[in-house]
């Protein structure tokens, strides 16, 4: 596929690097010549210096033959107009990143679609939804619900007290079959496991599980769920505002931010929230505002380093559950080793949405979640495709792809070697980054 990405900032660069690993034909358009030259020398994609609002530049990039155009510049107006222009040039599908909640309304999205914007990506809203899920299910690091709860995919941090910790998968009792271990994240490595793989303390293990057995995993992994009543939030930016809009008055919330205007804006919009004008590392103020009595601490400032340190301080003051917004991917394994329970990364959330569109250009799909160096994808099995030709054990799947489960006629099912996927099944696939093109061939 030919994909044009407008915007050479962190989000655009990450998308270009990620999609180039998937063997797509990528052009990254930007305005920073020095930055583009560095990327061109190191990356497996083409860079182009120019404006996405120039028809000439769009045509030079090949917008007339583009399968996908993604606009992720810092200016949402530029992104929307660029998508409209790219569509007029001939691009098949267009995606725009926005920062305004007005654009996330169904009526506005329908209007934008008539002008060539097939999908908008609102990262602050995506992050807020992810955080709200963690508040409700705070014993898991990932929570992926399929078909209104017909099947769940959950990522759980393995604790030493869990009965599964230290066990080889071949030794895990399989009768009755309660779950399927689909993937393991161990520091910087993603493992698609087999019977000879062992579950170790600190691993994040991804399970496919039926709804009646979700709670069983909590004890098996040595996790506990905290009842959340009081939440302290560091940072009063757009992610926090979206989160406060989602959770309403369900919790007692204290927001800390050094920007007085932001604090006042939060107080005006959310009267039940306590907004404190202070720095996140002002320990005395945190203690005065009751950090010792908080059930959860959310570090949502724009600084990954500040968020990591804030979570460590919260943990020292007895806060049981912590979450940090970390935009630098290289910090994520280190943050997990510091016992931060949940990490939010907007680049990965954006990537999941973009992959959804990418896959939908070739096969039917409903959801895609981008993890650190891996993807979880739900795809519909077409008739006469390879995925329905044989039992799973005889499909000769690549080592880095596994079937995690399926939904048939609205009912979730775990998959075994003798299971046979039928046309129309919604199939949950785990794969290491770089395997999307091989995955597509299974579903053609």
C-alpha positions in Angstrom: 0.0 0.0 0.0 1.1 3.6 -0.6 0.6 5.7 2.5 1.3 9.4 2.9 1.8 10.8 6.4 1.7 14.6 6.7 3.4 15.8 9.9 7.0 14.9 10.9 6.6 15.4 14.6 6.7 12.5 17.1 3.3 11.0 16.1 4.0 11.2 12.4 7.5 9.8 12.8 6.3 6.9 15.0 3.6 6.0 12.5 6.1 6.1 9.6 8.6 3.8 11.5 5.8 1.4 12.6 4.2 1.1 9.2 7.5 0.8 7.4 8.2 -2.3 9.5 4.9 -3.6 8.1 6.5 -3.4 4.6 4.2 -0.6 3.4 5.2 2.1 0.9 5.5 5.1 3.2 6.1 8.8 2.4 6.5 11.1 5.4 5.8 14.8 4.5 7.1 17.6 6.8 8.7 21.0 7.0 11.8 20.4 9.1 14.5 19.7 6.5 17.2 18.7 9.0 14.9 16.3 10.8 13.7 14.8 7.6 17.2 14.2 6.4 18.1 12.3 9.6 15.0 10.2 9.2 15.6 9.5 5.5 19.1 8.2 6.4 17.9 5.9 9.2 14.4 4.9 8.2 12.9 2.5 5.8 10.6 5.1 4.2 10.8 8.1 1.9 10.8 11.7 3.3 9.5 14.8 1.5 9.9 18.4 2.4 6.7 20.3 1.6 3.2 21.5 2.7 0.2 19.2 2.9 -1.9 22.3 1.8 -0.1 22.5 -1.5 -1.7 20.6 -4.4 1.7 20.5 -6.1 3.4 18.9 -3.1 0.6 16.4 -2.6 0.8 15.3 -6.3 4.6 15.1 -6.0 4.1 12.7 -3.0 1.8 10.6 -5.1 -1.5 11.5 -3.4 -3.3 10.6 -6.6 -2.4 7.0 -6.1 -2.3 6.9 -2.3 -4.3 4.1 -0.6 -4.2 6.1 2.7 -3.5 9.7 3.6 -2.9 10.5 7.3 -2.6 14.1 8.5 -1.1 14.4 12.0 0.4 17.9 12.1 0.0 19.9 15.3 -2.7 22.0 13.7 -6.1 20.3 13.4 -7.3 22.8 10.8 -4.4 22.0 8.6 -5.1 18.3 9.0 -8.7 18.5 8.0 -8.1 20.7 5.0 -5.1 18.5 3.9 -7.4 15.5 4.0 -10.0 17.3 1.8 -7.3 18.3 -0.6 -5.7 14.8 -0.7 -9.1 13.2 -1.4 -9.6 15.6 -4.3 -6.2 14.6 -5.6 -7.3 11.0 -5.6 -6.3 9.5 -2.2 -8.6 6.5 -1.4 -8.9 7.1 2.4 -8.0 10.0 4.6 -7.5 10.3 8.4 -7.1 13.5 10.4 -5.8 14.0 13.9 -7.8 16.6 15.9 -7.6 18.2 19.3 -11.1 19.6 19.6 -13.9 17.5 21.3 -16.4 19.1 18.9 -15.0 17.0 16.1 -15.6 13.8 18.0 -19.4 14.1 17.7 -21.2 11.7 15.4 -22.9 14.5 13.4 -19.7 16.3 12.9 -17.8 13.2 11.8 -20.6 12.4 9.3 -20.3 15.9 7.9 -16.5 15.6 7.6 -16.8 12.3 5.8 -18.8 14.0 3.1 -15.8 16.3 2.6 -13.3 13.4 2.4 -12.2 12.9 6.0 -13.0 9.2 6.5 -11.9 9.1 10.1 -10.7 11.5 12.8 -8.2 10.5 15.5 -8.7 12.4 18.8 -5.8 11.1 20.9 -6.8 12.9 24.1 -10.2 11.2 24.0 -8.7 7.8 23.3 -6.3 8.2 26.3 -9.2 9.3 28.6 -11.3 6.2 27.6 -8.3 4.0 28.4 -7.7 5.6 31.8 -11.4 5.4 32.7 -11.2 1.6 31.9 -8.2 1.3 34.2 -10.0 3.1 37.1 -12.8 0.5 36.8 -10.5 -2.5 36.2 -7.4 -1.5 38.0 -5.9 -5.0 38.3 -5.2 -5.3 34.6 -2.7 -3.2 32.5 -4.8 -3.8 29.3 -8.5 -4.3 28.9 -9.9 -5.2 25.4 -13.6 -6.0 25.2 -15.0 -7.6 22.0 -18.6 -7.7 20.9 -20.0 -6.2 24.1 -18.2 -8.6 26.3 -18.6 -11.9 24.3 -14.8 -12.3 24.7 -12.1 -10.3 26.6 -8.4 -9.9 26.0 -6.7 -8.7 29.2 -3.0 -7.9 29.9 -2.0 -8.8 33.5 1.3 -8.1 35.3 2.4 -11.4 36.8 3.1 -11.3 40.6 5.2 -13.8 42.6 2.2 -14.7 44.7 0.2 -15.8 41.7 -0.3 -19.6 41.3 0.6 -19.3 37.6 3.9 -17.6 38.3 6.9 -19.8 37.6 4.8 -22.4 35.7 5.5 -23.7 32.2 2.5 -23.4 30.0 2.5 -27.1 29.3 2.0 -27.7 33.0 -1.0 -25.3 33.4 -4.2 -27.3 33.9 -6.3 -27.3 30.8 -9.5 -28.9 32.1 -11.8 -27.1 32.3 -10.3 -24.6 29.8 -10.6 -21.2 31.4 -8.3 -19.0 29.3 -5.8 -19.0 26.5 -2.3 -17.4 27.0 -1.9 -15.5 23.7 1.3 -13.4 24.3 3.9 -12.5 26.9 5.7 -9.1 27.2 9.0 -9.5 29.0 10.9 -6.2 29.2 11.6 -5.3 25.6 10.5 -8.6 24.1 7.2 -9.9 22.9 6.8 -13.7 23.0 4.1 -15.6 21.2 4.2 -18.5 23.6 4.3 -22.3 23.4 4.2 -25.1 25.9 7.9 -24.7 26.8 7.5 -21.0 27.8 7.5 -20.1 31.5 5.5 -17.3 33.1 7.8 -15.2 35.2 7.3 -12.5 37.8 7.1 -9.1 36.1 5.8 -10.5 32.8 2.7 -8.9 31.3 0.7 -11.8 30.1 -2.1 -11.4 27.6 -5.0 -13.7 28.1 -8.0 -14.4 25.9 -10.8 -15.2 28.3 -14.6 -15.8 28.4 -16.6 -13.3 30.5 -17.5 -15.8 33.3 -13.8 -16.5 33.9 -12.3 -13.0 33.9 -12.2 -12.7 37.7 -10.4 -16.1 38.0 -7.3 -14.6 36.3 -6.9 -12.0 39.1 -6.1 -14.6 41.7 -4.1 -16.8 39.3 -1.8 -13.8 38.6 -1.5 -12.6 42.2 -3.3 -9.3 41.5 -5.8 -7.5 43.6 -8.4 -4.9 42.7 -8.6 -1.7 44.7 -11.8 0.0 45.5 -11.3 3.6 44.1 -12.9 6.5 45.9 -10.3 9.2 45.9 -8.1 10.0 42.9 -5.3 12.5 42.6 -4.4 13.7 39.1 -1.2 15.5 38.2 -1.7 17.7 35.1 -4.8 19.6 34.1 -4.5 19.3 30.3 -6.9 18.0 27.7 -6.5 14.4 28.7 -7.5 15.2 32.2 -10.5 17.3 31.0 -11.7 14.5 28.8 -11.3 12.0 31.7 -13.2 14.2 34.1 -16.0 14.4 31.6 -16.2 10.6 31.3 -16.1 9.7 35.0 -18.5 12.5 36.2 -19.0 12.6 39.9 -18.3 8.9 40.6 -15.1 9.7 42.5 -13.5 12.4 44.7 -10.9 14.0 42.4 -8.0 16.4 43.2 -6.1 17.9 40.2 -2.7 19.4 40.7 -1.2 21.7 38.1 1.4 24.6 38.2 -0.6 26.6 35.6 -3.1 28.8 37.4 -5.3 29.4 34.4 -5.7 25.6 33.8 -6.7 25.1 37.4 -9.3 27.8 37.1 -10.6 26.3 33.9 -11.0 22.9 35.5 -12.8 24.4 38.5 -15.2 26.3 36.3 -16.1 23.3 34.1 -16.1 20.6 36.9 -17.3 22.3 40.2 -17.0 19.0 42.2 -13.3 18.7 41.4 -10.6 20.2 43.7 -8.0 22.0 41.6 -4.7 22.9 43.3 -2.2 25.3 41.8 1.0 23.6 42.6 3.8 21.6 41.0 3.6 17.8 40.8 6.8 17.4 42.8 5.7 19.7 45.6 5.5 16.9 48.2 4.4 19.2 51.0 1.3 20.3 49.0 0.6 16.7 47.9 0.5 15.7 51.5 -1.7 18.6 52.5 -4.1 17.6 49.7 -4.3 14.1 51.0 -2.1 11.9 48.8 -1.7 9.6 51.8 -5.5 8.9 51.6 -5.7 8.5 47.8 -6.6 5.1 46.2 -5.1 6.0 42.8 -2.6 8.5 41.4 -2.8 9.5 37.7 0.3 11.3 36.3 -0.9 13.0 33.1 1.5 16.0 32.6 3.3 16.4 29.3 6.6 15.3 30.8 7.3 11.5 30.9 10.1 12.0 33.5 7.9 14.1 35.8 5.1 11.5 35.5 7.5 8.6 36.4 8.9 10.4 39.4 5.4 11.5 40.6 4.2 7.9 40.5 7.2 6.8 42.6 6.4 9.5 45.1 2.7 8.5 45.2 3.8 4.9 45.8 6.0 5.9 48.7 3.0 7.6 50.3 0.9 4.4 50.2 -1.1 4.9 47.0 -1.9 1.4 45.8 -2.5 2.0 42.1 -0.6 4.4 39.8 -0.8 5.4 36.1 1.6 7.4 34.1 1.4 9.0 30.7 4.7 8.2 28.9 5.2 9.4 25.4 8.8 8.1 25.0 8.5 4.5 24.0 12.0 3.7 25.3 10.9 4.6 28.8 8.1 2.1 29.0 9.9 -1.0 30.1 11.8 1.0 32.8 8.5 2.5 34.0 7.0 -0.9 34.4 10.0 -2.2 36.3 9.3 0.6 38.8 5.9 -0.9 39.6 3.8 1.7 37.7 0.5 -0.2 37.2 -0.6 1.3 33.9 1.1 3.3 31.1 -0.7 5.5 28.6 1.0 6.3 25.3 -0.9 8.4 22.8 1.3 7.2 19.9 0.3 3.6 20.4 -3.4 4.6 20.7 -3.1 6.6 17.5 -1.3 3.7 15.8 -4.1 1.3 16.8 -6.7 3.5 15.1 -4.5 4.0 12.0 -3.9 0.2 11.7 -7.7 -0.3 11.8 -8.1 1.8 8.7 -5.0 0.2 7.1 -6.5 -3.3 7.5 -9.9 -2.3 6.5 -8.5 -1.3 3.1 -8.0 -5.0 2.3 -10.1 -7.1 4.7 -13.1 -6.8 6.9 -12.1 -5.8 10.5 -13.7 -4.3 13.5 -10.9 -3.5 16.0 -7.2 -3.2 16.3 -5.1 -2.4 19.4 -1.4 -1.4 19.1 0.8 -2.6 22.0 4.4 -2.1 22.5 6.0 -4.0 19.6 2.8 -6.0 19.0 -0.8 -5.8 17.8 -4.1 -7.4 18.7 -6.5 -7.5 15.8 -10.1 -8.7 15.4 -10.8 -9.7 11.8 -13.7 -11.4 10.0 -12.8 -14.6 8.3 -13.9 -14.5 4.6 -15.1 -17.5 2.7 -12.5 -19.4 0.7 -9.6 -17.7 2.7 -6.7 -19.6 4.0 -7.7 -19.1 7.7 -10.8 -21.3 7.2 -9.2 -24.0 5.1 -7.9 -26.2 7.9 -7.9 -26.7 11.6 -5.8 -24.2 13.4 -3.0 -26.7 14.2 -2.6 -27.4 10.4 -2.5 -23.8 9.2 1.3 -23.6 9.6 1.0 -20.1 11.2 4.2 -18.0 11.4 5.9 -18.2 14.8 5.0 -14.6 15.5 1.2 -15.0 14.9 -1.3 -16.8 17.1 -5.1 -17.1 17.2 -6.3 -15.9 20.6 -10.0 -16.7 20.3 -13.1 -16.1 18.1 -16.7 -14.9 18.3 -19.3 -16.9 16.3 -22.9 -15.7 16.1 -22.2 -13.4 19.1 -20.8 -16.1 21.3 -17.1 -16.0 22.4 -15.0 -19.2 22.1 -11.4 -20.1 23.0 -9.4 -21.8 20.3 -7.5 -25.1 20.4 -5.3 -26.8 17.8 -8.3 -28.8 16.5 -10.6 -25.8 16.3 -11.7 -24.9 12.8 -12.5 -21.3 12.0 -15.7 -20.8 9.9 -16.5 -18.0 7.4 -18.0 -15.1 9.2 -16.2 -15.7 12.5 -14.7 -12.8 14.2 -11.1 -14.0 14.9 -8.8 -12.4 17.5 -5.2 -12.4 16.3 -2.0 -11.6 18.3 1.0 -10.7 16.2 4.4 -9.2 16.6 4.9 -5.8 14.8 5.9 -6.4 11.2 3.5 -9.3 10.6 0.4 -7.4 9.4 1.1 -8.1 5.7 1.4 -11.9 6.4 -1.7 -11.7 8.5 -3.6 -10.1 5.6 -2.7 -13.0 3.3 -4.3 -15.5 5.8 -7.6 -13.6 5.5 -7.7 -13.0 1.7 
